[in-house]
């Protein structure tokens, strides 16, 4: 759903790697402390003028229910129907941020903070046009800061708040977002994503031609509960799970970052966590086949380990053993998808990585993927305890906790929490936990 800049202006590892021997404590900085990566940018490829209007073609109503005991601001960012960067202004029109060729982040200073009413109230906004790669951000008791920078292709990149950078200007703010894309051809797709972090609890519901759909999200105390469970898991297995928690200077939990983000700033973390499990998987499937249900026209494909690679029938290339960071992110090592990969390869990657994250490959019945239901996920160690605890606290078990959390057996419910409708009428987002 996201469109990323190809420019990398820095790495979090060089900035904060030394600070991660304990739960991460934020120390917000200025624009000079912004670190730009593929994970916190969304870009347009052409230069645009500083336009402040748009000809409305499809106006989507968004209801925002505030259940938080404090002030909350909302922000809407994305790409308009012409793939230009937009940020919603308080007057209901798009602002088109323009870096004007700047190679360092420039703050967006327009009226883009949309204040919600007090606790228990509902605030309604209307998007003036279609939107893609969109996010609706919510910030509790503070303001989020967005920046724009030249993308290197003649356009501008929106630089979003970073959940993992403790010196990001927005680091001390309790925030979260939902993702959405609403197009003329395909309608509305929206989801709650915890792929990068868990922050301010959000839930949502979608009304449209398909009726009412909901993804309830997390309860109000979810961050503290997940941090407590991660600390207990770290005490149990000696892995740095508790270091995924980000706190303010007083030790109050703000968010929990995903192990993929943590590994990007501490490459030694979890380095041997999956080693024995991976070796056992390779051993098992060197003597019996692993069946991948591609859930596309290729149907079931048989995969067997030979010469150190997991080779699947009809696939254009085999899979080497992954390392921990490959499993967390599902987009590197054997799980990186290249331009020339065929449809079988593109189908195997998400199903194989999901099986590792959920630790189902060695279970009875795990020789078919996806095949086992959600009750079998995360039942053995090693596993993705970050994802396990998120789903444990989700009120309906739905919401992305790793990149391929939408992989499910045929006929099973979608654990990703994605909502979609070809003819949407309104999207409702609840902030700060469910309504009582």
Protein Blocks (a to p, Z undefined) as FASTA:
>chain_A
ZZcdfbdfbdfklmmmmmmmbccddddddfklpccdfklcccdfbdcdfdfbdcdfbdcd
dddddfbgcddddddddddfkopacdddfkopacdddekhpabdcddfbdfbccdddehi
acddddfbdcehiacdddehiacddddddehnopacdddddfklmkbfklmpccdddddd
ddfklopaddddfklbccdddddddddfkopaddebjafklmmmmmmmmmmmmmmnopak
lmmpccdfkopafbdcdfklmmmmmmkgoklmmmmmmmmmmmmmmmbccdddehpanlpa
ddddeehiacdehiabdcddddfklmmnopgcjllccfklcfklmmmmmmmmmmmmnopm
lgghilpccfbdfklgokbccddfklmmmmmmpmnlpacfbfklmgccehiacfklpacd
fbdfbdcddehiaaZZ
